[in-house]
Amino acid sequence: MTAAFKEWALICEALGSGRQSLILRKGGIAEGRAGFAFRHEEFFLFPTWFHEQLERTTLPPETPVPQALDEEIEIAYAATVEWTKLVTDLAVVHRLRDLHVWKDAIVEERFHYDESPGLHVAFVRIYRLEPAFRLRMEKKYGGCRSWVELPEPSDCALVSVISDEEHARRKLALEELLR
């Protein structure tokens, strides 16, 4: 596995703590002509930072915001994709609100971004890397793109952040919401 998905650091932590199992994405300005897609069945989570992350989520105000490292990036989580779907009905997207930590206004903003309303939804299983690995932050990891390629890490174990039973329960709940 060398593909990495760029996501807000707080969302990476929500996924990595087992708080959510969904990724919602519209796509960035550097996605290219084909637009965004979940192009990989498994990938690392590549945390990104900006100051307003906490205010754009439903997380409590006292939630600690992960700190960026000086000139390094720590990769602590990996994901496997169970399924993806482009959801073009905002009412359906709103039914998913208990399964993620984004505020409704942010979800709506992403949904309506560009001429084609909708959001890509991925149901994922998250694994903690033991040990996490660090790499030097390079220019090639920057920019408004969702995917970057990383060097393959040396030995690390993947440990699921939720039980098989909880994962199955979430999958069933999601299927019910999408009907």
N, C-alpha and C positions, 0 to 999 in steps of 0.2 A: 504494500500500500504506500503510495507516494502522493496521491491527490489530497489536497486540503481545502476545506470550505471555510471562507472568511465569514465570521459572524461576530456580533457584539460580544464582548467579554462577559457581560452579565447574562446573555442568553446561553453562551457556552457553559457558564456555571449553573444556570437553571437546568440545562440538559444534563450536565455532569453530576449534579446533585440528585437527579432523578425527579426533579420537580415537573419537568415536561418531557414529552416524547415527540413533539411536533416541531418542524421547521417550516416557517412561512417565508416565501421569498417572491419578490417581483423580478428582481434583476437590476443590475447597475448599468451605468451609462457606457461601460466598457465591455458589455456582453457580446457585442458583435451583431451582425445582421440576423442570425438565427434566434437571438434573444436568450433568455435564461432557460436552463433545464437542469434537472438533477442528473448529471452525466455519469456519475459514478455510483456503484452500489455500495461501496465502502470508502470512507475518507476520514481524515483527521479533522478536528475542529481547530481552526486558526483564529484565536481571539483578536478582536480589534477594539480600539478605544476611541471614545470622544466624550466630552464632558456631560452631555445631556442624557446619557443612557438610562440612568435610574429614573429620571422624571418621565421617561417614555414607556415605563413599564408599570405593572400593578404591584410590583414588589414594595414592601414596607420601606419608608424613608430611611430607616436605620440599617438597611441592607448594606453590608460592606461591598464596595466596588473593587473588583480585582485590580491590582496595580500593574501597570506595564513595567517591564524590565528595561533597564538602560541598554539599548542596542542589541537586545536579545528577545527572542520569543519562546515561551514555554508551551509545548504541545502536551496537553494532559489527557485529552479525550479523543476517541475515535467513534465513528458512527457506521452502522450498517442500515441500509434503506430497506424497509419492508415493502412499501409501496409509495407511489406518488400520484398526485392528481392535480390538474389545473382546475381550480374552483372559480367559476365565473358568476356565481350567485352570491351576492353580499350577505343575504340572509343565512345562507349555509355557512359562510365564513364566521358570522356572528355566533352561530351555534357552537363553534369550537372554542369560544372565549375561556372556558374553564380548563382548557388543555394547554394553555400557553400563558406567558406573562406580559405580552404586549398590551398596551392600552388600546381601546377601541379606535381612538382617533388615529393612532399610528397604523393600525391594520387598515383602516379606511383610506388613509393617505396612500399606502402602498397599493391597495386594491385599485384605486383610481389613477395611479401613475401611468402616464402615456395614453394612447388612443384605445388600447384594448383592456377593459376592466378585467380583473381576475388576480388570483394569487396561486402560486405553486405551493402545494402542501405536501410535505413528506412525513411519513410516520417512520420514526427511526428507533433503533436500539442503540443505546450509548454504552461505551466501555471506557473505563479508566485505564490509562496506561501506567503500568508499574514496572520500572519507574517512568515518570514523565521525561521528556527529552527537551533540550534547549538547542536552539540554533541561532546563529547570528542573523539579525534583522538586515535584510538586503533590499535594495531598490526594487528588485524583481517581485517582491512580495507586496509592494504598495499598489496604489491605484484603486479605482472603482470597479473591481472585478470580483466575482464570487469565488473563482477557483485559482489555486496556485499549486505548483508542483514542489514538493519537499524532497530532500534526500531521504533515502530509506533509513529508518532508525536502527540502531543496534538492538540487541535483545531487550524486549520488553513484553510483559504479559498483558493481556486484555482481560479486565475484570468487569462483568456487567454491573451497572450501577443500580439496577432494580432486579427483582426476582423474576423467574419465568412466569410465575403466577400473576404478578402485578403487570407484567408486560402483556400477557394474554387478556387480562381484565381491561387494560387501556385500549387494546386493539378492538375488543368487542364494543366498548363504549364509543369509540370513534366510528365504527361501522354503523352503530345505531344513529349517531348524530348526522351522518352523511346520507341517510335514507331519505 
